[in-house]
Amino acid sequence: MGDWFVQANHGVRFEWGPVGAEILAQDTACLVVVDVLSFTTSVTVAVEAGTQVFPYRWRDETAETFADKVGAQLAVGRSMASETSPWSLSPAALRRAPFASRLVLPSPNGSTIAAVAGEAMVIAGALRNATAVGRWVAGRGYGTAEQPVLVVASGERWPDGSLRPALEDLLGAGSVIAALRRFGRSNLSPEAAIAAAVFDGVTDAGATVAACASGQELINSGYADDVAIATEQDACDVVPVLVDGAFVATD
């Protein structure tokens, strides 16, 4: 594909979903994956507690096999959490669950994006750690035309499996890009600039996420606490970085 599709010559770039991540990662030094109402918020909560988080692409029987292989507990779907399996994709449930030093977190969106990043540094970003991520990324020299950073909004899935752009992920990605700009990264692609502008134009990100389609889905399903945690703007200073297959906190 032509250079225009990878937003060439820009230091900060923005794209949607696993396919976009795989294409643009070919010319990326650092990739920030953003999945606000599930994966990356859960990663921040777990890593904040000292847990190593192994992303896994499939929610099937192979996830349990993988967890056994890496000596980790397995997180299940929100509705499947129980006394014997208290770890799930719910950030609120992860806060309540017993400490696990290693945790496998299956996610067909966020984990897949991490898996297709190639040689790029991979970071988990969310509304709750956007400023920390921007500071960390810019402070290590990423976000220039020579060392570009790609911010990927995971999005959700329609019933046919196609990508559903999700407002919460646009806001999360925009918050990371806005933070990068505050820390001196001004060479934004038009796509990245618009994502940051969307975030800057929202006066109450928490209320907006709670009212949007994905937020209402969770709230009406009994997971309002997950939405509240996901919208704790800049409450977390942890920057989860993928190292040897697991997200860990780094200095």
URCOR-V457970 format. One record per residue. N is the residue number from 1. RES is the residue in one letter. PSI is psi as a letter, one per 40 degrees, with the letter a starting at -180 (999 if undefined). OMEGA is omega in whole degrees, 0 to 359 (999 if undefined). D_LAST is the distance of its C-alpha to the last C-alpha in whole Angstrom. Layout:
N	RES	PSI	OMEGA	D_LAST
N	RES	PSI	OMEGA	D_LAST
This chain:
1	M	i	182	37
2	G	i	181	37
3	D	d	183	34
4	W	d	180	35
5	F	d	180	33
6	V	e	177	30
7	Q	f	184	30
8	A	i	178	30
9	N	e	175	29
10	H	i	182	27
11	G	d	180	23
12	V	h	186	22
13	R	i	182	24
14	F	h	177	25
15	E	i	183	27
16	W	h	163	28
17	G	i	183	28
18	P	d	181	28
19	V	d	177	31
20	G	d	179	29
21	A	d	183	26
22	E	d	181	27
23	I	d	184	29
24	L	d	180	27
25	A	e	180	24
26	Q	d	180	26
27	D	f	185	26
28	T	h	177	22
29	A	d	183	19
30	C	h	180	16
31	L	h	176	18
32	V	h	178	17
33	V	h	183	19
34	V	h	178	20
35	D	g	196	23
36	V	d	187	23
37	L	f	172	26
38	S	c	198	24
39	F	d	189	22
40	T	d	173	19
41	T	d	177	19
42	S	d	178	20
43	V	d	181	17
44	T	d	180	15
45	V	d	182	17
46	A	d	182	16
47	V	d	176	13
48	E	d	180	13
49	A	e	179	15
50	G	e	181	13
51	T	h	169	15
52	Q	h	184	15
53	V	h	177	17
54	F	h	176	19
55	P	i	179	21
56	Y	h	192	24
57	R	d	189	27
58	W	h	174	30
59	R	g	179	31
60	D	a	184	34
61	E	d	179	35
62	T	d	179	33
63	A	d	179	30
64	E	d	177	31
65	T	d	179	31
66	F	d	179	28
67	A	d	177	27
68	D	d	182	29
69	K	d	183	28
70	V	e	178	24
71	G	f	185	25
72	A	i	169	24
73	Q	i	180	25
74	L	h	174	26
75	A	h	181	26
76	V	i	176	29
77	G	i	183	31
78	R	d	186	31
79	S	e	183	35
80	M	e	181	34
81	A	i	182	32
82	S	a	179	34
83	E	d	180	34
84	T	d	177	34
85	S	g	187	31
86	P	e	182	29
87	W	h	181	26
88	S	a	178	27
89	L	e	176	25
90	S	h	177	26
91	P	d	179	23
92	A	d	178	25
93	A	d	178	27
94	L	d	177	23
95	R	d	182	23
96	R	d	187	26
97	A	i	175	26
98	P	i	180	25
99	F	h	174	22
100	A	h	182	21
101	S	d	179	19
102	R	h	185	19
103	L	h	173	21
104	V	h	183	23
105	L	g	180	23
106	P	h	179	26
107	S	h	182	26
108	P	e	178	28
109	N	c	184	27
110	G	d	181	23
111	S	d	178	23
112	T	d	179	25
113	I	d	177	23
114	A	d	185	20
115	A	d	183	23
116	V	e	185	25
117	A	e	179	22
118	G	b	182	23
119	E	e	184	21
120	A	i	169	18
121	M	h	182	15
122	V	h	181	15
123	I	i	175	13
124	A	h	180	15
125	G	i	180	16
126	A	i	176	18
127	L	d	188	20
128	R	e	176	18
129	N	f	186	14
130	A	d	182	16
131	T	d	178	15
132	A	d	179	11
133	V	d	179	12
134	G	d	179	14
135	R	d	182	12
136	W	d	183	9
137	V	d	180	12
138	A	d	182	14
139	G	e	178	11
140	R	e	172	11
141	G	e	177	15
142	Y	i	178	16
143	G	e	176	19
144	T	i	179	21
145	A	d	180	25
146	E	d	181	23
147	Q	g	188	20
148	P	i	173	21
149	V	h	178	19
150	L	h	176	21
151	V	h	185	21
152	V	h	171	23
153	A	h	186	25
154	S	d	186	26
155	G	i	178	29
156	E	a	182	31
157	R	h	168	34
158	W	i	181	38
159	P	d	180	40
160	D	e	178	41
161	G	e	181	38
162	S	i	183	37
163	L	h	171	34
164	R	h	176	35
165	P	h	187	32
166	A	h	185	31
167	L	d	183	31
168	E	d	179	28
169	D	d	173	26
170	L	d	179	27
171	L	d	179	26
172	G	d	178	22
173	A	d	178	22
174	G	d	179	24
175	S	d	177	21
176	V	d	180	18
177	I	d	177	21
178	A	d	177	22
179	A	d	177	18
180	L	d	179	18
181	R	d	177	21
182	R	d	180	20
183	F	f	167	17
184	G	e	180	20
185	R	g	187	21
186	S	e	182	24
187	N	g	182	26
188	L	h	170	26
189	S	i	176	28
190	P	d	179	31
191	E	d	180	30
192	A	d	180	26
193	A	d	179	28
194	I	d	178	30
195	A	d	178	28
196	A	d	180	26
197	A	d	177	29
198	V	d	179	30
199	F	d	181	27
200	D	d	183	28
201	G	e	180	32
202	V	h	183	31
203	T	d	181	31
204	D	g	183	30
205	A	d	181	28
206	G	d	179	28
207	A	d	180	32
208	T	d	179	32
209	V	d	179	30
210	A	d	183	32
211	A	e	184	35
212	C	i	187	35
213	A	d	182	36
214	S	d	178	33
215	G	d	179	32
216	Q	d	177	36
217	E	d	181	36
218	L	d	181	33
219	I	d	181	35
220	N	e	177	38
221	S	e	177	37
222	G	e	183	36
223	Y	f	179	32
224	A	d	180	32
225	D	d	178	29
226	D	d	178	27
227	V	d	180	28
228	A	d	180	27
229	I	d	182	23
230	A	d	183	23
231	T	f	172	24
232	E	g	188	22
233	Q	h	176	21
234	D	f	177	17
235	A	e	186	17
236	C	h	177	14
237	D	e	182	10
238	V	h	176	9
239	V	h	180	8
240	P	h	180	10
241	V	h	181	10
242	L	h	181	13
243	V	h	180	13
244	D	f	173	16
245	G	e	181	18
246	A	i	173	16
247	F	h	179	13
248	V	i	175	10
249	A	h	179	7
250	T	i	178	4
251	D	999	999	0
